Amino acid sequence: MFAALCSLSLITISAKAQDRKLKLHLNYNYSLPVNGFKSDLVSNTSPRGFNGSLMYTFNNKWEGGLSVGYQNYYQKYGRTIYSLSKTQDVSAVLTNSIQTTPVLLTARFSPLNTTFVKPYIAAGAGVNITDFRQYLGEFGSEQTSAGFLAQGALGVTIPFGRLKTSGFDVGANYDYSPYNKYGYSDLNTINAHAGVFFQIK
């Protein structure tokens, strides 16, 4: 009798877990600037980032939802001569400090319905809110702007247990982010993320 009740409880818990549709992903993010972002603004990688996604499960293969992230980039260049105008030059240290906050609508597709490692591909599009601070010596300027961002990603999820309601999420993505301020062209990056997911409803 006791064994039967335990079995029934496990079946009920499993059924309720399968009914849950909302999944929360929380990830640490490591970012590498590329293209014009790397050559013109910041060549240093950024270990200072995170992202979170609230995803709705449509079926065993498709999920969709909202993703929000944050990344902090910093680069200080050695002292050199900069031209302020045709008649004025200054010797100074140049510092670029850039913080980005991407807000994306994201879709995720899992081609294989495996029970352990589940690979996925994802795509997203939305807005990239950018806070750009540039200092030439002690003189600085700051501008906050918003622009388009598109993202493509690959990764895998690895569940903690049999119910598959929580687990690890590991992957990488490319962010395409045009940036037409101060004569700069883009804020494109390659990113790696690792974190956890769990169902919340």
KOLNUDO-812939 format. One record per residue (C-alpha): residue in three letters; x, y, z. Coordinates in steps of 0.001 Angstrom, whole numbers. Layout:
KOLNUDO-812939
+------+---------+---------+---------+
: resn :       X :       Y :       Z :
+------+---------+---------+---------+
:  ALA :       X :       Y :       Z :
...
+------+---------+---------+---------+
This chain:
KOLNUDO-812939
+------+---------+---------+---------+
: resn :       X :       Y :       Z :
+------+---------+---------+---------+
:  MET :       0 :       0 :       0 :
:  PHE :    2759 :    2402 :     975 :
:  ALA :    4699 :    1578 :   -2207 :
:  ALA :    1564 :    2161 :   -4281 :
:  LEU :     961 :    5539 :   -2647 :
:  CYS :    4587 :    6537 :   -3267 :
:  SER :    4311 :    5490 :   -6902 :
:  LEU :    1078 :    7462 :   -7298 :
:  SER :    2685 :   10515 :   -5713 :
:  LEU :    5660 :   10308 :   -8070 :
:  ILE :    3368 :    9985 :  -11084 :
:  THR :    1305 :   12999 :   -9937 :
:  ILE :    4418 :   15109 :   -9353 :
:  SER :    5792 :   14091 :  -12739 :
:  ALA :    2516 :   14957 :  -14483 :
:  LYS :    2364 :   18363 :  -12807 :
:  ALA :    5986 :   19035 :  -13732 :
:  GLN :    5224 :   18208 :  -17369 :
:  ASP :    2284 :   20656 :  -17304 :
:  ARG :    4555 :   23515 :  -16385 :
:  LYS :    5176 :   25855 :  -19294 :
:  LEU :    7331 :   28738 :  -18023 :
:  LYS :   11075 :   28228 :  -17694 :
:  LEU :   13615 :   30691 :  -16261 :
:  HIS :   17237 :   30665 :  -17501 :
:  LEU :   19944 :   32484 :  -15489 :
:  ASN :   23408 :   32629 :  -17058 :
:  TYR :   26866 :   34067 :  -16573 :
:  ASN :   28100 :   35648 :  -19838 :
:  TYR :   31659 :   36080 :  -21159 :
:  SER :   31944 :   38431 :  -24143 :
:  LEU :   34504 :   38989 :  -26917 :
:  PRO :   34223 :   42182 :  -29019 :
:  VAL :   34702 :   41621 :  -32766 :
:  ASN :   34810 :   43651 :  -36001 :
:  GLY :   34693 :   47442 :  -35523 :
:  PHE :   33911 :   47134 :  -31820 :
:  LYS :   37253 :   45393 :  -31254 :
:  SER :   39381 :   47479 :  -33621 :
:  ASP :   37953 :   50918 :  -32783 :
:  LEU :   36653 :   50847 :  -29206 :
:  VAL :   37449 :   47904 :  -26914 :
:  SER :   39810 :   45029 :  -27690 :
:  ASN :   39641 :   43579 :  -24161 :
:  THR :   37303 :   40666 :  -23489 :
:  SER :   34616 :   41220 :  -20870 :
:  PRO :   34059 :   38724 :  -18038 :
:  ARG :   31513 :   41069 :  -16449 :
:  GLY :   28131 :   40005 :  -17752 :
:  PHE :   24974 :   37998 :  -17209 :
:  ASN :   21669 :   37310 :  -18923 :
:  GLY :   18284 :   35903 :  -18056 :
:  SER :   15459 :   34501 :  -20167 :
:  LEU :   11835 :   33734 :  -19401 :
:  MET :   10759 :   31098 :  -21926 :
:  TYR :    7380 :   29561 :  -22696 :
:  THR :    7409 :   25900 :  -23775 :
:  PHE :    5106 :   25345 :  -26758 :
:  ASN :    6037 :   21674 :  -27253 :
:  ASN :    9053 :   19331 :  -27026 :
:  LYS :   10908 :   21261 :  -29727 :
:  TRP :    9909 :   24935 :  -29533 :
:  GLU :   10251 :   27621 :  -26856 :
:  GLY :    9878 :   31378 :  -27049 :
:  GLY :   10116 :   34325 :  -24721 :
:  LEU :   11953 :   37413 :  -23489 :
:  SER :   15686 :   37699 :  -22815 :
:  VAL :   17493 :   40492 :  -20946 :
:  GLY :   21246 :   40839 :  -20460 :
:  TYR :   24003 :   43126 :  -19216 :
:  GLN :   27670 :   43414 :  -20200 :
:  ASN :   30416 :   45810 :  -19088 :
:  TYR :   33354 :   46595 :  -21440 :
:  TYR :   36425 :   48643 :  -20515 :
:  GLN :   39579 :   49679 :  -22351 :
:  LYS :   42323 :   52157 :  -21410 :
:  TYR :   44838 :   53113 :  -24117 :
:  GLY :   48331 :   54423 :  -23425 :
:  ARG :   49184 :   58092 :  -23577 :
:  THR :   49499 :   59450 :  -27098 :
:  ILE :   48801 :   62575 :  -29168 :
:  TYR :   45176 :   63206 :  -30181 :
:  SER :   44002 :   65916 :  -32567 :
:  LEU :   41102 :   67944 :  -31187 :
:  SER :   41019 :   70266 :  -34207 :
:  LYS :   43219 :   71350 :  -37097 :
:  THR :   45164 :   73636 :  -34773 :
:  GLN :   44960 :   71858 :  -31414 :
:  ASP :   46567 :   68598 :  -30259 :
:  VAL :   46586 :   67060 :  -26800 :
:  SER :   48666 :   64360 :  -25144 :
:  ALA :   46347 :   62192 :  -23068 :
:  VAL :   45193 :   58711 :  -22028 :
:  LEU :   42026 :   57547 :  -23819 :
:  THR :   39515 :   55450 :  -21866 :
:  ASN :   36404 :   53778 :  -23265 :
:  SER :   33761 :   52408 :  -20889 :
:  ILE :   30715 :   50766 :  -22491 :
:  GLN :   27766 :   49039 :  -20838 :
:  THR :   25181 :   47234 :  -22950 :
:  THR :   21723 :   45972 :  -21998 :
:  PRO :   20153 :   43842 :  -24747 :
:  VAL :   16402 :   43170 :  -24551 :
:  LEU :   15324 :   40505 :  -27046 :
:  LEU :   12402 :   38411 :  -28176 :
:  THR :   13905 :   34935 :  -28517 :
:  ALA :   12863 :   31657 :  -30144 :
:  ARG :   14589 :   28356 :  -29386 :
:  PHE :   14403 :   25103 :  -31368 :
:  SER :   15565 :   21694 :  -30076 :
:  PRO :   15937 :   19261 :  -33016 :
:  LEU :   16493 :   16165 :  -30836 :
:  ASN :   14104 :   15073 :  -28108 :
:  THR :   16770 :   13370 :  -26004 :
:  THR :   16513 :   12626 :  -22285 :
:  PHE :   19973 :   13813 :  -21222 :
:  VAL :   21886 :   16298 :  -23391 :
:  LYS :   19431 :   18361 :  -25455 :
:  PRO :   21049 :   20562 :  -28146 :
:  TYR :   19290 :   23695 :  -29366 :
:  ILE :   19580 :   26561 :  -31816 :
:  ALA :   18135 :   29972 :  -31044 :
:  ALA :   17523 :   33335 :  -32678 :
:  GLY :   16460 :   36653 :  -31262 :
:  ALA :   15935 :   40292 :  -32187 :
:  GLY :   15312 :   43426 :  -30208 :
:  VAL :   16955 :   46522 :  -28803 :
:  ASN :   20456 :   47088 :  -27406 :
:  ILE :   20555 :   49904 :  -24819 :
:  THR :   24107 :   51303 :  -24731 :
:  ASP :   25765 :   53595 :  -22197 :
:  PHE :   29028 :   54884 :  -23749 :
:  ARG :   31516 :   56901 :  -21651 :
:  GLN :   34719 :   58159 :  -23272 :
:  TYR :   37454 :   60023 :  -21421 :
:  LEU :   40341 :   61901 :  -22972 :
:  GLY :   42500 :   62504 :  -19930 :
:  GLU :   40236 :   64152 :  -17348 :
:  PHE :   37728 :   65348 :  -19915 :
:  GLY :   34864 :   63005 :  -20675 :
:  SER :   31583 :   62608 :  -22483 :
:  GLU :   28667 :   60237 :  -22025 :
:  GLN :   25794 :   59166 :  -24240 :
:  THR :   23001 :   56638 :  -23755 :
:  SER :   21335 :   55310 :  -26891 :
:  ALA :   19272 :   52409 :  -28166 :
:  GLY :   19768 :   50461 :  -31368 :
:  PHE :   18871 :   47243 :  -33142 :
:  LEU :   20379 :   43891 :  -32109 :
:  ALA :   20030 :   40458 :  -33739 :
:  GLN :   21323 :   37264 :  -32140 :
:  GLY :   22027 :   33704 :  -33248 :
:  ALA :   22931 :   31005 :  -30713 :
:  LEU :   23855 :   27342 :  -30246 :
:  GLY :   23853 :   25399 :  -27002 :
:  VAL :   22822 :   22412 :  -24934 :
:  THR :   20697 :   21886 :  -21843 :
:  ILE :   21496 :   19116 :  -19375 :
:  PRO :   18748 :   18260 :  -16848 :
:  PHE :   19559 :   17647 :  -13184 :
:  GLY :   17185 :   14730 :  -12776 :
:  ARG :   14505 :   12507 :  -14239 :
:  LEU :   11760 :   15159 :  -14202 :
:  LYS :   13838 :   17507 :  -16411 :
:  THR :   12399 :   20587 :  -14684 :
:  SER :   15822 :   22114 :  -13972 :
:  GLY :   19383 :   21749 :  -15179 :
:  PHE :   22442 :   23317 :  -16794 :
:  ASP :   22429 :   25560 :  -19876 :
:  VAL :   25692 :   26015 :  -21816 :
:  GLY :   26115 :   27747 :  -25180 :
:  ALA :   27522 :   30482 :  -27383 :
:  ASN :   26033 :   33231 :  -29512 :
:  TYR :   26875 :   35967 :  -32000 :
:  ASP :   25351 :   39432 :  -31530 :
:  TYR :   24991 :   41781 :  -34505 :
:  SER :   24580 :   45323 :  -33194 :
:  PRO :   25025 :   48366 :  -35493 :
:  TYR :   26229 :   51509 :  -33700 :
:  ASN :   26349 :   54815 :  -35553 :
:  LYS :   27649 :   57220 :  -32920 :
:  TYR :   30904 :   59236 :  -32872 :
:  GLY :   31789 :   57711 :  -36254 :
:  TYR :   31904 :   54127 :  -34916 :
:  SER :   30228 :   51314 :  -36858 :
:  ASP :   29157 :   48451 :  -34580 :
:  LEU :   29136 :   46745 :  -31178 :
:  ASN :   29249 :   43178 :  -32510 :
:  THR :   30303 :   40413 :  -30105 :
:  ILE :   30821 :   36673 :  -29707 :
:  ASN :   29631 :   35386 :  -26325 :
:  ALA :   29795 :   32241 :  -24220 :
:  HIS :   27314 :   31568 :  -21452 :
:  ALA :   26810 :   28996 :  -18711 :
:  GLY :   24124 :   28789 :  -16078 :
:  VAL :   21011 :   27040 :  -14826 :
:  PHE :   17346 :   26789 :  -15761 :
:  PHE :   14272 :   25770 :  -13811 :
:  GLN :   10541 :   25692 :  -14392 :
:  ILE :    8539 :   28214 :  -12393 :
:  LYS :    4919 :   27594 :  -13444 :
+------+---------+---------+---------+
